[in-house]
């Protein structure tokens, strides 16, 4: 058990923790929440001895071991497997299979095991440190943003691993769905205190909101009573007959404690600036292929997709498959090798790319950097305020900002422009949980189209209704919700292995062949059904318009009959007949299209079902 008592920590004039106390019992998994800069990473460093508190006590049992994922990426062994094995406790030092299993789950390949750990990207080096921490089997595991650099498949593996983890856990993450999937308790850093509750993040935030509402109502009520008491004392102080009563009020006033007004906590509150466009389709891509020079395989091959004016399309898949490359092609930064690419002439693209954070000018202020995007100082100042750079904070230079603050500046440069097609590449990186919630609401409210890359499954479940999936030999589109995708297709790495002999004379449907056939079915399904869906939607809209006209025409006909207006009755009857004839024709067409749609859907479902049986 870990026990923290009366912990205090300040940096200069800024108090981070004020008499903080909490415990983490054996086997508890605690999610540590709080806004950026409120001390989450500082607390983890204090617990593992990297930082020291100003005062307070941290109590742990004798022999209690804590594991912390280091950001240090210098290694001492010449192979990935040997470096990973350093994480094994002494009594398991010969069990290399444990190392292989963890490294495989974190996205390393069989071939990677004998490679020098120094050759991997920074993201994969952090994964190696995460593997060593998981392998060490500590009593308490401290994880600070473990989902950074992880793709959605690896995150899902890590959730499963941590749910089976028998030791204690303190987890910091901006990914609310990840935290709620793992944590049994929440440690909430709020106003320099820490509140612990059993349950998920929603329960904590609801409780804090209710408590602050009660605090403010109590404070306002107490202030009113105080003013009434002061007025009574002032009016009757000179009255000898009421001296005793006045004196008792004075004593009561001196004993009364005054609640302080809660300081305002900065929060993101913004919306994207949409440029109106009279078009149903913003972008049409057909048989698009792209490959980098010198690469044997093309990350994007024969991709076809149309982007409607209000679409929410998520680009999903493992790291390194080509998701960011696709967004860069759409943004015009890369030229496709093959295929047709048609962007509506009134479409305006805004591209949020995390790699562009390093491209922000170090010498410019926040206001100047945003103003470069819109040319309007007042607009830039307003956007800076929405990004929590209020007042003089907008005059801070980029060079002094943290990673999270720079991410907000980059987001601000997009907010300052009018756009109708948003491209967002990992927009939640460096944002805290509350900022992620604000971003999700802004995307949901945006009237234009959004194509986004994210590994945050809350965003995938809440926002996306279409997907471009990088899985198998080539990317393919999927129409439907993320839950539908998981149920009907899912991630290859999570698919249960199925046995059975293949039919004589046919190529066995191994994992690779299944992926290829399934991707082909999904591609054909999308290309055949999407035009039908658009036609049906257009007919339904036309019917809604005609039925409104029929209703109005009926009302006018009744009024004309009551008024005895014969000529009006005649013309309205003719108009009503024509409208009903149009409606009947549209209903017949809709019925025919619906039958065709259901028939084709059933055919594709049967193909997918047969494919699963063959496995």
PyMOL commands that set and color helices and strands:
alter all, ss='L'
color gray80, all
select helices_A, chain A and resi 40-47+80-85+90-92+96-105+111-114+117-119+122-135+152-164+176-182+201-236+240-255+323-330+354-359+366-374+377-386+391-395+398-400+403-415+433-445+457-462+482-488+492-494+511-563+566-614
alter helices_A, ss='H'
color red, helices_A
select strands_A, chain A and resi 2-11+14-24+29-33+55-60+66-68+140-144+168-172+185-190+193-198+281-290+300-308+312-317+338-343+349-353+421-425+449-453+466-470+476-479
alter strands_A, ss='S'
color yellow, strands_A
deselect
rebuild
show_as cartoon
